[in-house]
């Protein structure tokens, strides 16, 4: 590991443990099954737990996550 704080791996693991549950809380009932796919976008938006880095690809993952929420009528 060249860069980053090793504690980030712990932080990332804590997010990974609850991300599907938290996404389910905001999705309309008819779209709950989408939480698994959406969780990948949201988790990727926090950065790579392997490389411990962050970049524009991670920002794009968050943008796609928000886009998906819009398409699933979360924002009304």
C-alpha positions as a Markdown table, in Angstrom:
| # | Residue | x | y | z |
|---|---|---|---|---|
| 1 | Unk | 0.0 | 0.0 | 0.0 |
| 2 | Unk | 1.6 | 3.2 | -1.1 |
| 3 | Unk | -0.9 | 5.9 | -0.2 |
| 4 | Unk | -3.7 | 6.6 | 2.1 |
| 5 | Unk | -4.7 | 6.0 | 5.7 |
| 6 | Unk | -5.1 | 2.3 | 6.5 |
| 7 | Unk | -8.1 | 3.1 | 8.7 |
| 8 | Unk | -10.0 | 3.8 | 5.5 |
| 9 | Unk | -10.4 | 0.0 | 5.0 |
| 10 | Unk | -12.3 | -0.1 | 8.3 |
| 11 | Unk | -14.4 | 2.8 | 7.3 |
| 12 | Unk | -15.2 | 1.3 | 3.9 |
| 13 | Unk | -16.1 | -2.1 | 5.5 |
| 14 | Unk | -18.6 | -0.3 | 7.9 |
| 15 | Unk | -20.3 | 1.3 | 5.0 |
| 16 | Unk | -20.4 | -2.0 | 3.0 |
| 17 | Unk | -22.1 | -3.7 | 5.9 |
| 18 | Unk | -25.1 | -1.3 | 6.0 |
| 19 | Unk | -25.3 | 0.1 | 2.5 |
| 20 | Unk | -28.1 | -2.2 | 1.1 |
| 21 | Unk | -30.2 | -1.7 | 4.3 |
| 22 | Unk | -29.9 | 2.1 | 4.1 |
| 23 | Unk | -30.7 | 2.2 | 0.4 |
| 24 | Unk | -33.8 | 0.0 | 1.1 |
| 25 | Unk | -35.0 | 2.6 | 3.6 |
| 26 | Unk | -35.3 | 5.3 | 0.9 |
| 27 | Unk | -36.6 | 3.2 | -2.1 |
| 28 | Unk | -40.2 | 2.9 | -2.9 |
| 29 | Unk | -41.5 | -0.5 | -2.1 |
| 30 | Unk | -41.8 | -1.6 | -5.7 |
| 31 | Unk | -38.1 | -0.9 | -6.3 |
| 32 | Unk | -36.5 | -2.5 | -3.1 |
| 33 | Unk | -34.8 | -5.2 | -5.2 |
| 34 | Unk | -32.8 | -2.5 | -6.9 |
| 35 | Unk | -30.9 | -1.9 | -3.7 |
| 36 | Unk | -28.3 | -4.5 | -4.5 |
| 37 | Unk | -27.3 | -2.9 | -7.8 |
| 38 | Unk | -27.5 | 0.6 | -6.3 |
| 39 | Unk | -25.3 | -0.3 | -3.4 |
| 40 | Unk | -22.4 | -1.0 | -5.8 |
| 41 | Unk | -22.6 | 2.6 | -7.2 |
| 42 | Unk | -22.9 | 4.1 | -3.8 |
| 43 | Unk | -20.1 | 2.1 | -2.3 |
| 44 | Unk | -17.8 | 2.8 | -5.3 |
| 45 | Unk | -18.5 | 6.5 | -4.8 |
| 46 | Unk | -16.6 | 6.4 | -1.5 |
| 47 | Unk | -13.4 | 5.3 | -3.2 |
| 48 | Unk | -11.4 | 2.1 | -3.5 |
| 49 | Unk | -10.8 | 0.1 | -0.4 |
| 50 | Unk | -8.0 | -1.8 | -2.2 |
| 51 | Unk | -6.1 | 1.1 | -3.6 |
| 52 | Unk | -7.2 | 3.6 | -0.9 |
| 53 | Unk | -7.7 | 6.3 | -3.4 |
| 54 | Unk | -10.4 | 8.6 | -4.8 |
| 55 | Unk | -10.8 | 10.2 | -8.2 |
| 56 | Unk | -13.3 | 11.3 | -10.8 |
| 57 | Unk | -14.4 | 7.7 | -11.4 |
| 58 | Unk | -15.7 | 7.7 | -7.9 |
| 59 | Unk | -17.5 | 11.0 | -8.4 |
| 60 | Unk | -19.1 | 9.5 | -11.5 |
| 61 | Unk | -20.3 | 6.5 | -9.5 |
| 62 | Unk | -22.1 | 8.9 | -7.1 |
| 63 | Unk | -23.6 | 10.8 | -10.0 |
| 64 | Unk | -24.9 | 7.5 | -11.5 |
| 65 | Unk | -26.3 | 6.6 | -8.1 |
| 66 | Unk | -28.2 | 9.8 | -7.9 |
| 67 | Unk | -29.4 | 9.4 | -11.5 |
| 68 | Unk | -30.7 | 5.9 | -10.7 |
| 69 | Unk | -32.6 | 7.3 | -7.6 |
| 70 | Unk | -34.2 | 9.9 | -9.9 |
| 71 | Unk | -35.3 | 7.2 | -12.4 |
| 72 | Unk | -36.7 | 5.2 | -9.5 |
| 73 | Unk | -38.8 | 8.1 | -8.4 |
| 74 | Unk | -37.1 | 8.6 | -5.0 |
| 75 | Unk | -37.0 | 12.4 | -5.3 |
| 76 | Unk | -40.6 | 12.8 | -6.3 |
